[in-house]
Amino acid sequence: MASGGFFAIGFRSIQIIQVRLRKPDYKPPFRKAKKIPREDAGYRVTDGNIAAIDFGTTSVSLAYTTKGDKKVSTLILDHEDKSTRVPNAFLLKKEDDGKMKVEDFGSIARKKFTSMKPGDHHTHVYFERIKMLMRREKVVDRDTVVESFSGEKFYLVEVIAFILQHLKNLLMDHFSRTTWPLKTTDFDWVITVPAIWDARGKRMMREAAYLAGLLTEYGGISRFTPVSHLSLPLPDEYNPDRLSLALEPESAALYSQEVVADQIESDPDTAIIQRPTDYMVIDAGGGTIDITAHIEVDGNIVVENIPTGNAWGGTQVNEAFSKILEGIVNDPGFEKFLASGDRSQTNADIIKIFYTEFETGKLLFGKEQTEEICISFPNRFARFYNKALEAGVKRKSGIDYEDDVLYISKEVVESELFGPALKGMIECTLQAIEDNDTDLSTFYLVGGFGGCSYVHKKVKAAIEESFHGQGRSCHVIVPPTPQLAVATGAAMWRKNPEKIKARRSDATYGINVSIPFEDDEHDEYYKFYNEEQEEYKCSSVFDVFLEKGELVEADQVITTSLTPAYQSDKRIQISIYSTLNLGVQYIKDKDGESTVTKIGQIVIDIPNPDNLPREKRLVDVTMDFSGTEIQAKAKYRVTGEEVKTVCDFLSAQQT
């Protein structure tokens, strides 16, 4: 089986095709597009002003740098405690004209909502941790709705837009008070996304940025569209090349490598390692575990692994606690309590318990500053469940309840709260190490969850045990301020995105074509006769551009050429498909079921005033996988007309 050759970076050679991913029944594509050198730049050359937003599940941060400044700074988002990373929570107030105003953000928004007078709830809308809706296994599109804590429903993309717009305004307010009163359009913007997200989540963030006015000097979102059966329209795309999506583990990797390298260079005699050339980053945030492996040669990087990870982030600890508490009070989802009064008020009590009280105890335990977690219940919650709590803790070993406070022992915290999340995180990490083709031994552990000492201790022990069993040694390092690694690294990446020379594809991509039928190669089911061409053809062939796990270089695009099926055709519609599988040869099986997912299409006019023969009316279809978003274009050679598209993953999915 062909290896597909090697990619050379400095003195290293890296296999382009990961043959080990192919199962024994793998079938090669009937037709595969060819790689050609890129003619234009992959990214706009930045003016030097960069703003990067790390839109995390549990918290948010913003890093920036300006022209001529070598340093990347992080913006203070909470001036009360001087915090540069705040909870992903925000409070909106309804204005009389139907517009919405962001009243507060972060922990201040949470405090205001949970202590708000009952009569004020109906004039406010509160959201927290909405990014959890965008996990890989969840189907999101432009019309996905999210429910606020007051029970009202809104379009998710618009909710995200309000948050992004507020972050933009905070940065502009910061610069309005400096000697450099920069405008929104003076910046190149970066939004970070998990590498394990599929393209729908990535596209959601881009469209939210357009709605937020991130790329325009004026405008932005000011009101919600009422939820209805009608689909939201595509937003206007202003200055799309001024917005980039950075992959979170890649950003964290760049940050970790540079910061640790600086530490090594400052005191090489006491450093435990030299600057590694092969390393893995485990980005453990609130929602996801995101893993990437890099090879660095002469300052250039190859991303060696397919995006890997899972949803065993820090919020899984909160969910485990929720299940325990639901069991103690015998009320799944706390529905009885939520229905016992004004839903905004009862929801506010739930927020206090899980996002303030438990989160504080969880952080202290994670820092190894306490051996048990104590949660004080709001008076309303304690009164409602008083008898159930007293009876429930008697059935649960390791948990006590006294004076409205729940006490969870170290044994329960380790085995039932942190244990499942750590198990999922460690299993994913060890599998990523096993699947990696390089001999790496350096691991960077970052993110709010990954950076805490308890998690580091457990993950480090598991990796070391795996390595020692093979007679090898390793180093598991937490860089400084691991919770800011993604935002800071994203700004560093945007300074020089071409530093990443190649990535592996997360899926197989291609288009649908018909080709001459070969009796010894094609299935009779797909055979049809084209009278104009006077030959038998094979329909529904998956013309593959890139296979899952295949290395795509930053200075390459992939292209194929088509001709119209019939001389009379004046337009061609080119559908673009993807699949997580290898060895797919047709876009549908013999039962007519789709084997791939449609992710976009290009429609191009192909007039023929000179009556050229069909075979001379070529259309070149080119796809660019080198960045973090997929782009496609088609060019009609006869007229030179070109149509471009960023694959639209957010419209209703078709097959």
N, C-alpha and C positions, 0 to 999 in steps of 0.2 A: 504494500500500500504506500503510495507516494507521500513523502513528508511535506511537500510543498515548499521546500527550500528553507533558507535561513536569512535572518535579518542581522546585519552587522552593525554594532555600535562600539566604536573604538576597537579594543582587542577582543570583544565578546561577540559570539554568534548565538542568536536566539531562534529557536524553531518557530516558523510562521504558523504552521498548522499543528494543533495539539492532537496528534493522532490517537492518544490514549482516550480521548472523549468519544471516539467512534465505537459504537457497539458492534458485535460480530455481524449483525444483519445490516450494517451500514451500506447504503447504496449511493454512489457518487452522483452529482447532478448531471443531467443530460447536457446542460449548457451552463457555462459560467462566464460572467462578465470579466473584463480584464482591468488590471490596475495600470494607471498611467500617471506620470508626474503632474502635480498640481501646477496650474498656470498663475493663480492669484494667491494672495496672502490668506491664511486661514482665519486670522483675527485682525481687526482694525488696530493700527498702531496707536497706542494710548498717548494722550497728551501729558500723562504723568499724574493726573488727578483720578484716584480710584476709590470707590466706596464698595465694601463687601458686606453683605448681610448674611449672617448665619441664622436662618429661620428654623430653630430647633423645635422638637416636640414639647419640651418642658420650658425652654428658655430661649432667649434671643440676644444676639450681640451684633455690633456693627464696627468694622475696622475700616480705616481709611489711611490714605497717604496722598500727599500733594506733590506737584511738580518740583523736582530738585531735592525732595526729602527722601533720604535712604531708609528712614525709619517708618514702620507701620504702627499707627496708634489705634487705640480702641476708644470709642466714644462713651462717655459717662451717660448712662440711660436713666439712672436713679440718683438724683442729686442729694437725697436724704442720707443714703449710706454710701455714696460715691461708687456705686456698682456699675461695671461695664457689661454685666450679663444679668438680665432680669427675667422673671417668669414670662412665658408667652401667654399673657392674660391682658385683656383690654376691655375698657368700659366705654360704651357709646351713649350719648344722650340724644334723645329725639327732639329736634327743633320744631317750632310751630309750622314752618313751611314744608315739612316732610323731609328736610335734610337731616343728616346725622353728624354729630360732632364727637370726636374722640375726647373724652373727659379725662381719662387717665390710663396709664399703661403700666404693666409689671405688677410688683407687689403692692404698690399704692392703689392700683385699680382693684386688686383683690380685697384689700382692707376696706375700701370704700363700699364695694358691693356687699361684703359680708356684714357690714355694720350700718347699712342703709336703712332709713325709716321705711316701714311697710308701704306707705303711700307714695314713695319715690320709685319703687320698682317698675311701675308701668311706664315710666318715662325713660327708662334706661335699658340697655341691652348689654349683656356680659358674655364673653367667650373666654375659654381657656383650653389650651392643648388641642386645638383643632387639627393640627398636623397628623394626629393619630388616625384620621379618616383616610389618609393618603398612603397607607401601607401598600406594599407590593401586591398583596393578595386581594385588596379591595378594588373594585371597578369604579373608577371616577371618570366623569366627563364634565363638560361645560355646565351641565344642568344638575350636578350633584348638590344636594342641600345639606345644611348643617343646622342643628337645633341649638339655640342659645340656652343659657341656664334659666331664662324666664319662659322658655317653652316655645318661642317664636322661631320660625324657619326662614333661612336666608340661603342664597346661593354661595357655596363655599368659595368660589373664585373671587367673589366680591368681598367677602369677609377678609380673605388674605390681602386683597388690594388695600383695604382700609388700614391694616397693620403696616404694610410696606410704605404706604403714603405717610403714616405717622412717623416712621423711622426716617424717611426722607426729610420730613419737616424738622425733626430734631437735629439732623446734621446741618441743614441749611440755617437753622437758628444759631447753631454753634458758630458757623463761619460768618454769619452776619455781625457777630460781635468781635471779629478779628480784623487784622489789617488786610486779609484776603477775602473779601465778600464774594465767595464763589457761588455760582448758580447751579441748579440741578444739571443743566446741560453741559456744564464744565467737567462733569464726571463721567468716567466709564463705570458702569454699575455691574456688580457681580452678586448673584444669589446662589447660595450653596444648596445642594440637593444630595440625598443619599445615593451612592453608586448603585445600590440594589433596587432603587425605584425603576419601574419601567417608564417608558417615554410619556405616558399620560400624566404622571405626577410632575415631570419636568416641564411639559407644555403648560400645565396649570400654573406653575410659578411664573412662566414667561408672560402669559396672558394677564395674570394678576398685576404684574409690573406695568404692563401697558395701561391697565385700568387705573393704576395708582398714580399715573403721570410721572413715573420715575425717569422717563426719557424726554420729557417736555418741560419747558420753562413755566408754562401755565397749564391749568386744567388738573384733572384728577377726579377721583370718585367722591361724591358728596351725599349720595342717597342709595338705598338698596332698591333693586328691581323686585317688584312683588312676584313671589313664586307662583308660577302658573304652568299650564300644559305647553306653553310656547317655549321654544328653545332660546337661550341667550344668543345674541348675534356675536360674530367674531369681533374682537376689539380692533380698533385702528392700530396699525403697527408703525409707531413713530421711532425713527432712529434705531432700528432693531440691532444694528451692529454695535451700538453702545451698551448693549446688555449681554452678558455672558453668564452661563450657568457653570458653576464649578462643582466638581464631585467632592463630597465631604472628606472621604478618607484620603484622596489625593492631596487636598489642601492641607490636611493635618500632617500628611507625610512630608510635604515641603517644609512646613513650619518645624516639625520635629527634627528633621535632618539638619536644617540650618542652625537651629538653636543649640542642638547637642554638639554640632561641629564647632560652633563658637566656643562652647564650654571646653571641648577637647583642646582646641588651639590655644585657649587662654592658660591652660595648665596641663600640657601633654604628659608630664612626668607622673601625675597622679590619676590620670584618666584610666578607666578600666577597659576601654576599647579605643581602637582607632576609628576614623570616620568610615562607616560601613559602605560597601558598594551594593550589597543585597540586604534588604530589610523589609519588614512587614509592619503595617500600622493596623492596630485594632482600635477603631473609633467606637467607643461605647457611650452613646448618649442616652437621652431619656426614652426615645422610641425605638431606635434600631442599633444593631451591632453591624458595623460596616467595615469590611476588611480589604486591604489592598496590599500588594507586594510589588516593590520597585527594584529595578536594577539601575544603578547610577554609574555612568562612565564619563569622565571628563566633564562633569556638570550637566550632562544630558541624561534623560530618564526614559526607561521603558516600563510601562505598567504591565507586569508579567501575568497577572491572574485575571480571570473573568470576575466581574463584580460579585462579591460573596458577602453573605451576612444573613441576619434574621431579625425578628422583632423582639428579641430578648433584651431590650434595653431596661433602663432603670424604672420605667413605669410598670414593668411586670411585677416589681416588688410591691408597688401600690395596689395593683390588681390582686395580688395574692393576699394582701391584708384585707382588701374589700371582701374577698370570698370568706375569709375567716370570720370577719365581723358579721357578714350576712348570715353565716351559719349560727353564730352565737345568739343573734336576736331572732333567728328563724324568719327572716324577711328578705327573700331574693330581690336584689336591686333596691332595697329599702323603699319599696313601692308604697307600703302602708304609711310609712312616715312622710314620704313626699306628698301623699294625698291627704294628709291630716290637716293641712293648712295652706296658706298661700304658697304656690309652688316656688316662687322666687325666694321666699324666706326659708323654706325647707331646703332648697338647693344651696342657699348660702351657708346653712349649717353643714351640709355635706362637704362643701368646698373647704370650710374651716377645718373639718376633721382630716380630710385626705391631703389637701394641698398646703395647709399651714401646720397643723399639729403633727400629723404623721410624717410629713416631709421633713420637718425639723428634726424629729427623732431619728428618721432614716439617715439624714446627713450626719448627725452626730455619731451614729453607729458606724457608718461608712468611714468616718475619719478615725474610728477606734477611740472615741472620746467618752463612750458609754458602753455598758454591757447589756443594757436592756432598753426597750423603747417604751416611753410613757406618752399616752394620748389623753389630753383633757377634752371631754365632750362638752359641747354647748348645752346650756341648761335645758333648752327645749328638747333636744335629742335624748338627753339623759332621763328626763321625766317621762317621755313617751315610751322608752324601752326599759325603764327601771327594773321591772320584775323579770323581763326576758334576759337582761344583762346579768342579773344576779344568778338566775338559773343556768344561763348558758355557759358562764365561766366555770361552773362546777363540772360541766361535761368536758371541759377543754383543759388538759394538763398544760402547765407552763404559762397560763394566763390568769391574772387576778384583776378584780375590779373593786375599787373603793373610793368613795367620795367623788364620783363622776370622773374618775381617772382609770384608764385601762393600762395595765402593766403587762408587757410581753417579755418573757425571759429570753436570755441569750440563746438557749437551745432552740426555741421556737423561731426566733428571728433568723438564725442560721439555717435551720432545716426547712422551714416552710415559707419564709419571706424571701431572703436572699438566695436560698439554695436552688430553687427551680431556675431563676434567671441566670445564676452563675453556671449551672449545668448546661443550659442552652448556649451560653456564651462560650464556655470552654469547649464543648463539643464542636461548635462551628469553627473555632480557632484551630483546634487540632486537625480538623478535616481540611481546612485551608492550607495548613502546613504540609499535610500529606499530599495534597493535590498540587503543590507548588513544584515546579521543575528545577528550581535553583537551590543552591546550598546555603540558605540564609541562616543566620543565628542571632540577629538583632531584631528586637520587637519593641515598637513604641506603643504605649498604651495611653490613649487620650480620651477626651470627652468628660462630661460631668460625672458620669457613672464610672467610667474606666479609670479616671484620675484619682478616685478615692482610695485610701490606703488599704482598706479591707478587701476591695475587689482586686487591687493590684497584687496583694499577698496571695490570694487564691489562684488567680490566673497565672502568676509567676510560678507558683509551685506546680501547677498542672503542666505548663510548658517545660519546665526544668525536668520533671519526672519523665516526660516523653523523650526528651533529649538524652537524659542520663541512661535511659533504657537502651539507647543506640550508641552509648559510649561517647556522646558529644556534649559540649557545653553551649550555653546560650546566655543572652542578656535581655532582660525585660525591663525597659526604662520608661518612666513617666517624665516627660519633659516639663519645664516650668509652665505654669498657668495652662494646664491641659484643657481646661474648659474653654479657653480662647484660641485653641490651636486651629480650629476650622476657619473662623472668621479671619484671623491674622494670615493664615496660610492661603486663603482665597485671594486676598489682596496681593500677596507675594506672587501667586500664580499668574494673576492678570498682568503683572509687570512684564512677565516673559512666558506667555503660554506655550510658545514654541519649544520651550525647554523639554516638554514631554514629547518624545519622538515617535512613540507608538503605543497603542492600547489594544487589548483583546476585545473582540466583539461579544456582547452579552446575548446575542441571538443570531439566527440565520435570517438574512434579508434577501428579497428578490422581487421580480415582477412576473406577470403571466404572459407567456408567448405561445405561439403555435409554430412548430418546426416540421420539416419533412419527416414522414413516418418511416421508421426503420423496423422491418419485420423481426429482426433478431434482438431488438433493443426495447421497443415500446409495446405497451399493452393495447390489445385490440379495442378495449373499451373506449379509448380516447381517439380512435381513428375516424377521420372524416375526409370527404373528397372536396377539394376546392376546384370548382369547374373552371374558373378563370385562369388559375395557375396550372390546371390540368395535371394535378398530382394529389396523392393522398398525404394528409397532414396529421400531426399529433397535437391535440388540443390540451389546454390546461397545464402546460409544462412550466415548472417553477425555474425560471432563469435566475440562478443564484448570483448575487453580488458579493456576499460575504457570509461565511459560515460561522456558527457559534464557536468561540474560542480562537478564531483566526486573528492573527496580528495585522492590524492596519496601521500604516505609517502616516505620520502627520503631513508629509509632503506628497501624499498620493490621493487620487480620487479613483473611482471605479466606474467603468463605462461599458455600454453595449449599444448596438445599433439595430434599429427596427425599420421595416418597410410596411406600408399599408397592406392590409389583407386583400383589398380590391382596388383596382385602378380608379374607381369612382369615389373612393373615400376622400373627404375634404377635411376630416378631423380625426385625430387619434386620442383615445383615452387610455392612459397608462396607469394601471392600478399597482400600488406598492404594498407588499406583504411582508410579514415576519412570522417566525415560529421559534420556539425555544428548543426545537428538536433538530437533530442532524439526520441527513439521509432522506429528506423529503424531496420527491421528484415531481409530484403533481400538486396543484393547489386544491384539488378535491379528490376524495377517494371514489371507489366504484359504486358506493351507495349515494353519491352526490353530496356527501358531507365535506365541509371545508377542512383542510389539513393545516391551514395557515390563517392569520388574522390580517385583514386589510387595515393599513395604517395611514394611507393617504393616496392621492391620485394627482396626476398631471393631465391637463387637457390642452392640446396644442392644435392650432389650425394648420392644415397642410394643403394650401391651394395649388393648382396645377395648370396655370394659364398657358404654358408652353406644351402641354400634353406630353410631358416626359414619361418614359416607361416606368412602371411601378418600382422596379428594382433600383432605379436611380433616385427615388424620392426618399432618401434616408433621413431618419430621425435618430439623433444621438441622445441616449439617456445616461445621465451621469449622476452618481450618488456620492456624497461626501460623508464619511463616517469618522473623520479624523478628530473632530471636536467632541463636545459633550452632547450635542444635538445633531440629529440626522437631517441633512439637506439634500434636495434632489432638484435636477433641472433637465429640461429636454430642449434640444435645438434642432430645428428643421434646416437641413443643409441647403435646400433650394433657395430659401428666402433669408436665411440667417436669423429668423425669429427665435427667441429663447424665452422659455417659461420656467420660473423657479418656484419652489415651494419648500417650506419647512413642514415636514410631515405632520398632518393634523390628527393627533391621537385623541383629541378631546370630543370630536363629534361622535354621534352614536356609532358604535362599532359595527361594521358590516363585514360580510364574508364573500 
